[in-house]
Amino acid sequence: MDPADANSALAVLADLGYTGLTEDLGKLRPPAEYKTELKFMAEILGVIQGRVIFAPWILIVLLTFCLTSSVS
């Protein structure tokens, strides 16, 4: 958002009696209808991505362990 637009919007809101507002005008909107569900899905996605990234390292360690113990 352009700072000039934000300042003019804040001035209009101040004229309407909404004082003490900052440039974070997004908080004036109502919360998302599915906010809880979206947060849950984001957390699950983070867990899945963490496991997908971590899984190849576990396989490399196990494969290395198996190869070194079979050589000895």
N, C-alpha and C positions, 0 to 999 in steps of 0.2 A: 504494500500500500504506500502511496506517495505521502511523504510527511506533511505536505500542505493539505492534502485531502483529510488526513487523520486529524490535523489541527482544526480544520473547519468543522469536521464532524464532532470533535470534542467541544468546540465552541457552541454548536447548536444544542448538544446534549446539556451543556452547562446552563444555557438559556432555559431549557426545559426543567431544570432543577436537579439534574444528575451531576453532582459535583464530586471532585476527588477521583475522577477517572484518569487512567493513564492511556498510553497508546495501544494497549492490549485490548482492542475492540472485539476480538474474537470471543471474549468471555461474556459478551452481551447476548450472544446467541444461546438458544437452549441446548442442553447437552444432546449428544447423538442418541437416537432412539435405541440403538443396539450397542451402547457403550460397554456394558458389562460383557456381552458376547464377543465383541471385537477385542477387548483386552484378554479374555480367555484364549481366543484363537491365536493372538500374538504370542502369548506365553507358550502355548503348545507348539507353535511353529519354531520358536526359539529352542525349545528342547529337542525337537526333531532335527533341526539344522545342526545343533551342537553334537548330536549323536552321529549324524551322517559325516561330519567333519572329523570326529574323533575315532570312528570305527576303522578307517584304513590304518591308523597308527597302531591300533590294537592288533590288527591282522599282521602288520609288519613285525611287531614285537614277537607275536606267537610264532610266525614263520621262521624268524631268526632263531628263536629258542629251539624250535624243532630241528632245524638244520644243524645247529651247533651241537645239540645233544646226540643226534644220529651220527655225526662225524666222529665224536669222541669214543 
